[in-house]
């Protein structure tokens, strides 16, 4: 061995890229792809004020019965005879951490070994390594050019991380565990200072038993006798595509699906089939049955609604979901909402509002001056869902209609100002109009008009949209604006107001042309860049293409579609597969006030319905399967009794606080059910239209043949 001395390497070159090494620690300070040197794969303190030395790649922590400590600055640094960069840390008495980095066949290989150098047994209850991927929103243009989405899968021996460019284009950096286990991950630097535009520092965990023993299906205690060690080793490489990376992970199992539907009354339905040629398949949950159908082939079923751990071999695992049918979940949610989420104690029209509820106690959540607990904005999902349920025969119209009539009166008085601009809630109207709420309120009154034919409901729906465009709606990517505008336009035409409909359609098309011209310069909304900006953008372009047939819109959709798909990763896990990363909603909408990744978040359903609405030339079997997987994954947010969670916060811990838990507040998650109902209805309508078109074509062919 040699001391570093004057021989400190600046870089480690692997494949078509390299790691820039910190001269003090020998650890990677940045990973660089030679083709896109501007892209930052790791956070650093140049652009991130809250980045600190403790979060450098390869730093870490250990929690033991001898105490707890972090490691960063090594006590020994050396270059081995084979060129490997090595570092030694002694974070605690009798505890030695050895780190070795070397390049082999175009891959950067890292090994982290914890050695018990004492004469008594060492008990480890926490062990993690910092991997601070640059998952950061600094505005759309910068994010698409420089940042990455970090897709993590912590399935024990089946574990990996994929840093994918946010543009969906260019090489990915992939980390694959080849020895040892990664059973969980945590997030640090997630608080009111880092706010919503930063995912924080990601930490891969061998175990997090000390802080959250039940996370990710259970976190073990590790015991090392004198002289014994435990290690985790992984390799980093560059991959031309997500598919190339997932193939390189050499998955021990392939699942036919990650979620499956139960029967109407909860009895087992279709199984999830697992192909695991060299591994056994089992589940620790008594409600799950695993049947070996053939050599290396297993059928998995469950007897109740819920998500369940699935073990592959000795130490690999994932999670699957079995859920009640959509229509049954809607029935149960409607019943729960009407029982538990009404503001009955209020005076006058205010009592007709729908509000969040703490599912632990059944007590409604007062606004408390917090915008995301108001009786407006995202809570509009509840009356929309109730109306949709009545329209589809999933709720008793006699019971629900008075509630909807009351809510309509409440919304007219308290959620709209005199100009038909939306207020955020009855108690926060002074914050000014909120464009996000425009399409949601317009859609409610359009639905009311379709249900009852009252002209004043349609007039109000149109006025809300018209006012939204006056307030700048054409340059705001409001969720649902484009589909809602088309729906209202159709109602206006039917009602004999084609000129009014035409003006709204023209404004929609003009908005689409603005965004085509803007390219990557998308506006920041409540978050600087996010999936729920890109999905409405694609909906807008899709509808403009349908209305005009202009190929410029088709080309724009094809260019931007990878941006949307990149938000979701390929993890073989029901909460993660294809589900867009959102890492702030637990704080804003939940009771626990936890920042950090929410999987699945209901707005991930936006990706699904956007994929299903794509022009036929851009839809594929893959995008259709992905849409179905996302819609089914969100069923994890509902319980059999109709209660729900607004946010399942995924990490094991966030700034040391236990997470991997469903927030107790039922708040705004019902958008998913509403979006899925609409998607099914649109699919039926398209199928009926195709059938009619085919019948007409056949009839014309017969007539033509007869005339000849």
C-alpha positions, 0 to 999 in steps of 0.5 A: 500500500502507498499513502496518498502523499503527492499521488492523489488521483483527480479522477477515476475513469469508468466507461464513457464517464468519470468520477471527480474525486475529493483530494481529502477523502478520495470519495466521488464529489461528482460523476461526469458523463463525457457527452453531457458534462453540464449534467450534475449527477450529485448535489454539491455546495456550488448550487445547493446552499444546504449541502454539507460535507457530511453528505458527500458520496460515500460518507455514512453513519453507524448506530451500535451498542457502543454508540453512534457516529458518522464517518467522512474524513478518513484516518488512512488514505492509500492507493493499492497496488492494483490502483484501487483507492482505499480509505479507512475510518474509525468512527467508534472505538473498536469499529473500523469502516474500510472503503475500497474503490476500483474500476473493472470492465468499465464499472466503478466498484465500491465496497463498504466494510464494517469490521468489529476490531474489539474483543466483544460482540458488536450490535449494529442497529443502523448502517447507511451510506450517503448517495446524494443524487442531484434530484433537484428542481431549479426550473424546467429548463435547468432541470431538463438540462442538468438534473436527474431523477433518482429511482431507488429500489431497496429490495435487500439483495435485489437493490439498485439506484438509477439516476436518470436525466430529467429530460428522459434523454442521454445516458443514465448512471446506475448503481447495482448492489452485488454483495450484501443488502440494502433494505431501506433508504432515508432522506436528510436535509428535508425541512422548511429550509430546503422546501419543495424543490429539493428531494434532499440527500438520499441515504442507502441503508443496510439497516435502519432498525434503531430508528424505524424497525418496521420500515420496508417490511422490517429492519434487522439487528446485525451482530458481529463477533470479534474480528467479524465484518459485514459489507455492502458492495455495488457497481456504478456504470453508464447505461444508454437506456433504462431498459439496458440498466434493468437488464444489467440488474439481473432480477431474480424474479419477474412479476406479471403485475404488481397489483391485481384486483380482488373479487367484488366481495373481496374474495381472491381474484386473478393471481400475480404470477411470479417467475423465479427460476432459481429462488423460492417465493413466499410472504410473511402475511397470513392473508397471502397465499403462494402456490407453486404452479410449476418449476420456478413459477408461482401464483400469488393471491390475497384474501383482503384489500391491501399491500403485502411483502413478497420475499424472493429467495433468502434476502430479496423482497418487494411489495405487491397490492391486491385491491377491491374493484374501482367501483367498489372502492368508489362506493366505500369512499362515498359512504365514508365521505358522507359520514366523516368529511362534512363540516356539519357544525358550521353555520349556514352554507359553510356546513355544506363543505367537505373537509379533511378528516383524521382517520385515527379519530374521525375528527374533521381537520379545521383549516387552522390557517393552512391553505392545504387544509381548506374547504376548497382547492384540492378538496373539490375532488370530494363533491366531484367524486360524489357527482361522478358516483351518482352519474354512474349509479355507484351512489344513491342519488336521493341521499347524495343529491341534497349534499351536492346541491348544498355544496354547489350553493356553498361553492357559489358563495364562498369559493368564487368571487363576484367575477367567478375567479376561484378562492382557495377556501372560505377562510382564505379568500384574501390570498387572491385567485388560485388558477389551479382551482379554475378547471376543478370548479368549472368541471363541477358545475359542468357536471351539474349541468349535465346531470340536471340541465340547468342553464345557470350551472353551464353559464357559471362553468363557462364564466369560470373558465373565461375568467381563468383565461383573463387571469392568465390561464393560457400561460398556466398549466393548471391540472385538468384545464384542457379536458375541462375546457373541451367538456364545457365547450361540448356542453355549450354547443349542445346548449346552442352557444357555439360562438362561446365554445369556439372562443374558449377552444381558440384560447386553448389552441393559442395556449398550446401554440405558446407552449410549443414556442416556449420549448423547455421554458415552462413556467414555475407554479407552486413547485419550480418543476414537477410532473403535474406541470408536464402532464397538463402540458401534454394534455393541452398539446394532445387536445390542440392536435385533436382540434386542429390536426396540426402536426406541430402539436404531434411533434411537440408531444413526441418531444416532451413525452420522455420528460413525463415518463422520466418522473417514474422509475422501473422499480419492481415494486407496486408503490414505485413502478412508473409512479412519479416522484413527488416529495413534498405533499406529505408536509403540505397536505398531511397531519404528520408534516413529513417532507419526503417522497410520497409513493404513490401520490394521487397526482401520479394518476395524471401520468396514467390518464395523459398516456391514455389520451395520447394520439394513437400514433404515440400510444403503445402497449408499454404506455397502456400497461404503464398507465394501468399499473399507475392507476392500480398502484394508487389503490394502496391509498384506500382502506377497506372501510372507505378511509384513506390517506393523502400521503404514504411517505416512503423513506424509512426516516426523514431527518431522523424522524420515522416515516414509511407510513401512511399519513392519518389525514384523508384529504385530497387523494380522491382525484385518483378515483375520479381520474380513473372513472373518467379514463374508463368512460373515455375509453368506452366512448372511444370504443363505441365511436370506433365500432360505429365508424367500422359499422358505417364503413362496412355498410358503405362497402356493402352499398358500394358493392351492391351499386356496382 
